[in-house]
Amino acid sequence: MKVSIIGGGGRVGSNAAFAIQCAGVVSEIQLLDANHDLAEGEALDLLHGSSAIADQRIYAGDYARAKDSDIFIITAGLRRQPDESRLDLINRNVALFAGILDSIKGAGFRPDALVFVVSNPVDILTQLAVARLGLPWSQVIGLGTMLDTARFRSLLASELKLAPTQVKALILGEHGDSMFPVWSSATCAGLPLIKYPGCTPTFQSQIFERTKGSGAEVIRRKGGAGWAVGLTIAEVVHAIALDQRRLLPVSTVQQGAYGLRNVALSVPTIVGRAGALAHVPVELWPKEQQALQASARALRETFAKVQRA
């Protein structure tokens, strides 16, 4: 399987490449970046370690060389400037993203290729990619709340002194202000997490607020997320490459689950070799259903305001 990472010279793209390399489940990793020298340097650094990890082809390339990719991972994005509004940043990223999509389309791509959107605002850009590339909804996947979910589980495990891999709890909806935690199905080793000693309503509120603010905290402390987002990107790639049919909180354009259509956000989704195979509308508490609907409304309002070239 061939994976091309657009924005591969940046922190997120290069960390994703490293996580994917370490698993050894794809045969080819191509890095593309506006700064070609940076992409060359990252590819060379990864290549230098390849003899210790897996037999893979790793190199910096271009859109023409990427056209036979199985997965296009788009991580390129712009940062917010001082005094810039959220909508202004969204519109700048939409313009950049539209150019990337046009480059992919112009170079040509396989009809069964998957587009994996990581750039923010991920839900808006996922919906835009479906429309602009003319692909079925199932072939365009956004990272969605995968990173939020990973942070949520890891923070829960840390505070409650549990094994991180045994904690199963979801964040759904928008990757943004209207995301929400799903306490109704949260478990540890199959047991209800809300009944675990110390998991009080106050604790639940505090841990979710810390999860919600984790991105800003990481930016403040080290300049931006890298390792955790790289690992969650790799988790989705593994589900595709190995056709695992994993149930993941990725963002896709909704097809009727929970009564939602024509909006991209995260609901439980089965992911395999063909992309998003199905949405699974597991039962939610009434307040969780209300939060999901509110998240969809917020995203529709934002999508209606963005400037699409």
C-alpha positions as a Python dict, from the first residue, in 0.01 Angstrom:
ca = {
    (1, 'M'): (0, 0, 0),
    (2, 'K'): (124, 348, -92),
    (3, 'V'): (57, 647, 132),
    (4, 'S'): (129, 1007, 29),
    (5, 'I'): (141, 1270, 305),
    (6, 'I'): (74, 1623, 184),
    (7, 'G'): (233, 1856, 434),
    (8, 'G'): (484, 1584, 514),
    (9, 'G'): (756, 1831, 604),
    (10, 'G'): (556, 1978, 891),
    (11, 'R'): (533, 1859, 1250),
    (12, 'V'): (207, 1665, 1209),
    (13, 'G'): (295, 1516, 870),
    (14, 'S'): (643, 1403, 970),
    (15, 'N'): (523, 1260, 1302),
    (16, 'A'): (251, 1070, 1117),
    (17, 'A'): (509, 936, 873),
    (18, 'F'): (723, 812, 1162),
    (19, 'A'): (426, 641, 1333),
    (20, 'I'): (324, 475, 1006),
    (21, 'Q'): (684, 369, 939),
    (22, 'C'): (720, 211, 1283),
    (23, 'A'): (417, -13, 1230),
    (24, 'G'): (551, -142, 898),
    (25, 'V'): (204, -206, 751),
    (26, 'V'): (245, 3, 434),
    (27, 'S'): (507, -52, 164),
    (28, 'E'): (557, 305, 44),
    (29, 'I'): (552, 647, 212),
    (30, 'Q'): (582, 962, 2),
    (31, 'L'): (618, 1309, 157),
    (32, 'L'): (500, 1620, -25),
    (33, 'D'): (543, 1973, 104),
    (34, 'A'): (549, 2330, -28),
    (35, 'N'): (900, 2336, 120),
    (36, 'H'): (1049, 2057, -89),
    (37, 'D'): (1387, 2071, 85),
    (38, 'L'): (1217, 2014, 420),
    (39, 'A'): (1026, 1717, 280),
    (40, 'E'): (1352, 1580, 138),
    (41, 'G'): (1519, 1616, 477),
    (42, 'E'): (1237, 1443, 664),
    (43, 'A'): (1224, 1162, 409),
    (44, 'L'): (1600, 1115, 431),
    (45, 'D'): (1590, 1104, 811),
    (46, 'L'): (1317, 839, 801),
    (47, 'L'): (1503, 645, 533),
    (48, 'H'): (1815, 636, 749),
    (49, 'G'): (1626, 439, 1012),
    (50, 'S'): (1446, 205, 775),
    (51, 'S'): (1690, -85, 818),
    (52, 'A'): (1593, -105, 1186),
    (53, 'I'): (1216, -103, 1129),
    (54, 'A'): (1067, -235, 806),
    (55, 'D'): (1128, -281, 433),
    (56, 'Q'): (961, 29, 292),
    (57, 'R'): (1022, 285, 19),
    (58, 'I'): (1036, 633, 173),
    (59, 'Y'): (1099, 947, -32),
    (60, 'A'): (994, 1306, -105),
    (61, 'G'): (794, 1346, -424),
    (62, 'D'): (530, 1548, -604),
    (63, 'Y'): (167, 1521, -713),
    (64, 'A'): (251, 1347, -1041),
    (65, 'R'): (438, 1076, -853),
    (66, 'A'): (155, 1053, -597),
    (67, 'K'): (-123, 975, -844),
    (68, 'D'): (-108, 599, -782),
    (69, 'S'): (-140, 640, -403),
    (70, 'D'): (-387, 427, -211),
    (71, 'I'): (-427, 698, 55),
    (72, 'F'): (-370, 1072, 34),
    (73, 'I'): (-318, 1211, 385),
    (74, 'I'): (-359, 1589, 393),
    (75, 'T'): (-193, 1753, 694),
    (76, 'A'): (-99, 2092, 545),
    (77, 'G'): (-251, 2396, 714),
    (78, 'L'): (-205, 2754, 825),
    (79, 'R'): (-180, 2889, 1179),
    (80, 'R'): (-391, 3162, 1326),
    (81, 'Q'): (-239, 3511, 1308),
    (82, 'P'): (-266, 3775, 1583),
    (83, 'D'): (-606, 3949, 1577),
    (84, 'E'): (-732, 3709, 1311),
    (85, 'S'): (-1087, 3581, 1353),
    (86, 'R'): (-1165, 3209, 1352),
    (87, 'L'): (-1365, 3252, 1029),
    (88, 'D'): (-1077, 3436, 859),
    (89, 'L'): (-841, 3149, 947),
    (90, 'I'): (-1097, 2897, 823),
    (91, 'N'): (-1127, 3080, 491),
    (92, 'R'): (-747, 3092, 448),
    (93, 'N'): (-723, 2719, 517),
    (94, 'V'): (-1014, 2647, 283),
    (95, 'A'): (-832, 2834, 5),
    (96, 'L'): (-509, 2639, 71),
    (97, 'F'): (-698, 2311, 91),
    (98, 'A'): (-889, 2379, -232),
    (99, 'G'): (-556, 2428, -408),
    (100, 'I'): (-429, 2095, -274),
    (101, 'L'): (-744, 1917, -392),
    (102, 'D'): (-709, 2074, -737),
    (103, 'S'): (-346, 1954, -753),
    (104, 'I'): (-452, 1598, -661),
    (105, 'K'): (-731, 1609, -917),
    (106, 'G'): (-508, 1764, -1184),
    (107, 'A'): (-241, 1497, -1145),
    (108, 'G'): (-503, 1223, -1156),
    (109, 'F'): (-571, 959, -895),
    (110, 'R'): (-698, 603, -873),
    (111, 'P'): (-1079, 571, -864),
    (112, 'D'): (-1057, 368, -542),
    (113, 'A'): (-810, 602, -369),
    (114, 'L'): (-895, 730, -23),
    (115, 'V'): (-850, 1089, 96),
    (116, 'F'): (-771, 1123, 466),
    (117, 'V'): (-815, 1480, 591),
    (118, 'V'): (-618, 1590, 898),
    (119, 'S'): (-594, 1966, 832),
    (120, 'N'): (-824, 2193, 1032),
    (121, 'P'): (-1107, 2274, 1040),
    (122, 'V'): (-1120, 1903, 967),
    (123, 'D'): (-1499, 1860, 948),
    (124, 'I'): (-1545, 2154, 711),
    (125, 'L'): (-1257, 2041, 490),
    (126, 'T'): (-1381, 1680, 484),
    (127, 'Q'): (-1717, 1796, 351),
    (128, 'L'): (-1544, 2024, 100),
    (129, 'A'): (-1321, 1738, -25),
    (130, 'V'): (-1621, 1517, -105),
    (131, 'A'): (-1780, 1794, -311),
    (132, 'R'): (-1465, 1914, -487),
    (133, 'L'): (-1320, 1574, -578),
    (134, 'G'): (-1653, 1416, -667),
    (135, 'L'): (-1576, 1107, -460),
    (136, 'P'): (-1830, 893, -273),
    (137, 'W'): (-1860, 998, 92),
    (138, 'S'): (-1705, 668, 199),
    (139, 'Q'): (-1371, 748, 31),
    (140, 'V'): (-1313, 1074, 221),
    (141, 'I'): (-1234, 1038, 592),
    (142, 'G'): (-1148, 1315, 835),
    (143, 'L'): (-944, 1255, 1150),
    (144, 'G'): (-1241, 1404, 1334),
    (145, 'T'): (-1242, 1339, 1708),
    (146, 'M'): (-984, 1059, 1695),
    (147, 'L'): (-724, 1278, 1867),
    (148, 'D'): (-977, 1414, 2117),
    (149, 'T'): (-1081, 1057, 2198),
    (150, 'A'): (-720, 946, 2245),
    (151, 'R'): (-655, 1241, 2476),
    (152, 'F'): (-975, 1172, 2669),
    (153, 'R'): (-890, 805, 2725),
    (154, 'S'): (-530, 876, 2820),
    (155, 'L'): (-622, 1151, 3068),
    (156, 'L'): (-893, 932, 3223),
    (157, 'A'): (-646, 648, 3266),
    (158, 'S'): (-381, 876, 3412),
    (159, 'E'): (-611, 1037, 3668),
    (160, 'L'): (-789, 715, 3769),
    (161, 'K'): (-464, 512, 3762),
    (162, 'L'): (-590, 266, 3502),
    (163, 'A'): (-425, 97, 3204),
    (164, 'P'): (-472, 337, 2910),
    (165, 'T'): (-544, 60, 2658),
    (166, 'Q'): (-830, -72, 2874),
    (167, 'V'): (-1015, 261, 2885),
    (168, 'K'): (-1274, 289, 2609),
    (169, 'A'): (-1453, 623, 2596),
    (170, 'L'): (-1552, 842, 2302),
    (171, 'I'): (-1561, 1207, 2205),
    (172, 'L'): (-1805, 1266, 1918),
    (173, 'G'): (-1938, 1553, 1708),
    (174, 'E'): (-1721, 1841, 1588),
    (175, 'H'): (-1345, 1849, 1630),
    (176, 'G'): (-1385, 2184, 1798),
    (177, 'D'): (-1591, 2378, 2049),
    (178, 'S'): (-1908, 2168, 2020),
    (179, 'M'): (-1747, 1826, 2075),
    (180, 'F'): (-1900, 1619, 2355),
    (181, 'P'): (-1808, 1315, 2569),
    (182, 'V'): (-2008, 991, 2552),
    (183, 'W'): (-2024, 876, 2912),
    (184, 'S'): (-2315, 642, 2842),
    (185, 'S'): (-2088, 379, 2683),
    (186, 'A'): (-1756, 456, 2858),
    (187, 'T'): (-1590, 145, 3001),
    (188, 'C'): (-1270, 10, 3151),
    (189, 'A'): (-1206, -359, 3085),
    (190, 'G'): (-1574, -385, 2989),
    (191, 'L'): (-1703, -236, 3317),
    (192, 'P'): (-1901, 93, 3327),
    (193, 'L'): (-1654, 374, 3384),
    (194, 'I'): (-1905, 608, 3549),
    (195, 'K'): (-1937, 357, 3835),
    (196, 'Y'): (-1562, 337, 3891),
    (197, 'P'): (-1446, 487, 4224),
    (198, 'G'): (-1353, 850, 4175),
    (199, 'C'): (-1538, 897, 3845),
    (200, 'T'): (-1783, 1142, 3998),
    (201, 'P'): (-1988, 1399, 3799),
    (202, 'T'): (-1742, 1668, 3906),
    (203, 'F'): (-1446, 1459, 3791),
    (204, 'Q'): (-1624, 1388, 3461),
    (205, 'S'): (-1674, 1757, 3397),
    (206, 'Q'): (-1314, 1843, 3487),
    (207, 'I'): (-1157, 1570, 3273),
    (208, 'F'): (-1367, 1663, 2969),
    (209, 'E'): (-1278, 2033, 3002),
    (210, 'R'): (-910, 1941, 3021),
    (211, 'T'): (-950, 1719, 2714),
    (212, 'K'): (-1123, 2001, 2529),
    (213, 'G'): (-841, 2240, 2614),
    (214, 'S'): (-560, 1994, 2547),
    (215, 'G'): (-480, 2127, 2203),
    (216, 'A'): (-431, 2480, 2334),
    (217, 'E'): (-228, 2344, 2627),
    (218, 'V'): (11, 2157, 2396),
    (219, 'I'): (47, 2461, 2169),
    (220, 'R'): (129, 2680, 2470),
    (221, 'R'): (385, 2436, 2608),
    (222, 'K'): (563, 2305, 2295),
    (223, 'G'): (424, 2495, 1998),
    (224, 'G'): (188, 2231, 1858),
    (225, 'A'): (72, 1871, 1870),
    (226, 'G'): (281, 1603, 1700),
    (227, 'W'): (327, 1260, 1853),
    (228, 'A'): (-29, 1190, 1967),
    (229, 'V'): (-185, 1310, 1644),
    (230, 'G'): (72, 1107, 1449),
    (231, 'L'): (-29, 794, 1638),
    (232, 'T'): (-402, 851, 1579),
    (233, 'I'): (-340, 908, 1208),
    (234, 'A'): (-147, 579, 1201),
    (235, 'E'): (-435, 405, 1380),
    (236, 'V'): (-672, 499, 1097),
    (237, 'V'): (-417, 402, 831),
    (238, 'H'): (-372, 61, 994),
    (239, 'A'): (-749, 4, 996),
    (240, 'I'): (-751, 73, 622),
    (241, 'A'): (-433, -112, 525),
    (242, 'L'): (-522, -425, 722),
    (243, 'D'): (-897, -405, 648),
    (244, 'Q'): (-958, -427, 1023),
    (245, 'R'): (-1319, -298, 1013),
    (246, 'R'): (-1248, -102, 1330),
    (247, 'L'): (-1514, 116, 1488),
    (248, 'L'): (-1357, 462, 1505),
    (249, 'P'): (-1477, 820, 1573),
    (250, 'V'): (-1371, 958, 1235),
    (251, 'S'): (-1540, 1243, 1050),
    (252, 'T'): (-1742, 1169, 736),
    (253, 'V'): (-2036, 1325, 554),
    (254, 'Q'): (-2340, 1182, 728),
    (255, 'Q'): (-2589, 960, 546),
    (256, 'G'): (-2881, 944, 792),
    (257, 'A'): (-2736, 814, 1120),
    (258, 'Y'): (-2902, 996, 1411),
    (259, 'G'): (-3112, 1176, 1148),
    (260, 'L'): (-2808, 1365, 1015),
    (261, 'R'): (-2728, 1431, 650),
    (262, 'N'): (-2509, 1667, 449),
    (263, 'V'): (-2277, 1754, 735),
    (264, 'A'): (-1938, 1604, 820),
    (265, 'L'): (-1873, 1518, 1184),
    (266, 'S'): (-1768, 1223, 1398),
    (267, 'V'): (-2000, 936, 1484),
    (268, 'P'): (-1898, 571, 1541),
    (269, 'T'): (-1784, 453, 1196),
    (270, 'I'): (-1657, 118, 1069),
    (271, 'V'): (-1328, 173, 882),
    (272, 'G'): (-1168, -79, 648),
    (273, 'R'): (-987, -108, 315),
    (274, 'A'): (-1263, 65, 119),
    (275, 'G'): (-1276, 356, 363),
    (276, 'A'): (-1578, 437, 579),
    (277, 'L'): (-1788, 124, 548),
    (278, 'A'): (-2085, 220, 765),
    (279, 'H'): (-2204, 450, 1042),
    (280, 'V'): (-2314, 275, 1360),
    (281, 'P'): (-2576, 480, 1548),
    (282, 'V'): (-2525, 330, 1893),
    (283, 'E'): (-2776, 443, 2153),
    (284, 'L'): (-2692, 772, 2322),
    (285, 'W'): (-2835, 935, 2631),
    (286, 'P'): (-3087, 1211, 2544),
    (287, 'K'): (-2841, 1484, 2646),
    (288, 'E'): (-2575, 1325, 2424),
    (289, 'Q'): (-2816, 1317, 2130),
    (290, 'Q'): (-2892, 1684, 2190),
    (291, 'A'): (-2519, 1763, 2195),
    (292, 'L'): (-2473, 1578, 1865),
    (293, 'Q'): (-2753, 1776, 1701),
    (294, 'A'): (-2607, 2101, 1837),
    (295, 'S'): (-2268, 2008, 1695),
    (296, 'A'): (-2423, 1944, 1354),
    (297, 'R'): (-2600, 2282, 1361),
    (298, 'A'): (-2278, 2462, 1451),
    (299, 'L'): (-2092, 2295, 1163),
    (300, 'R'): (-2367, 2369, 911),
    (301, 'E'): (-2361, 2735, 1012),
    (302, 'T'): (-1983, 2751, 968),
    (303, 'F'): (-1990, 2567, 634),
    (304, 'A'): (-2249, 2813, 504),
    (305, 'K'): (-2011, 3103, 582),
    (306, 'V'): (-1689, 2972, 431),
    (307, 'Q'): (-1568, 3112, 100),
    (308, 'R'): (-1526, 2832, -149),
    (309, 'A'): (-1320, 2915, -456),
}
